[in-house]
């Protein structure tokens, strides 16, 4: 158990206090004081490792199953003895331009908070440190932990959206440059970028309803004094969601513009090919006629016949070249 327990502490009156090292005794001590709560953080526990925790805290078996299996959508579930919330933090890797998501499960109940983290995208040590430096917020009890985690994850959404916006602007420059770049590679990059944005939307979109619910009244284990804080998180989430949706729309527009540019370039190429084919057709036709080896043909015995034919072909090709050049085909 020590390997999966990241931290375990009792908080009383907005301050971290010393307590029993065993979390079972620590929970009893927190409940006995009446004004304290226990926060225990776990990282990717196995079923056997989490079994003792779930029994001690009285966690609902359906929520325990979700916490162990992971790969859940953001959601908020209310049970008789606890509240269960799933959040999906997002991590951006600039080296590979990829977006990866982790999962944070939060159990909230009578004088306790249990956090279960999957993946490396949301280390909660920074959240705990920040919260411990704000005792006025920490005095709100277990609700303050849920708020701090939600706020940190949603704020990071905005940061990741900003980094993706920078990459999108670079892609726009590449697509709309005169040469158009590598057409095949550009289309592949746009498609892969769209997949990253889709992964991002899977984290931000479903979270809106749970945060709005927490910002309202009537949610068990959530103090009324914390509702303004969750409303602030909801505002930030709306901003992040709008940024993500804007990225998705721009990517669709860029892909359409790229495909249109490819069509225009192909039309230009076809016009050039047609123009050169037309210019090649004139001398081919004349040479074909005089290459049929008939005895009775015009100007066969004329001394200047050959230079005259060559001159006619050259003049015809030159006229066609000027015509196509004037019309923009060449």
Order of alpha helices (4+ residues) and beta strands (2+ residues): beta-beta-alpha-beta-alpha-alpha-beta-beta-beta-beta-beta-beta-alpha-alpha-alpha-alpha-alpha-alpha-alpha
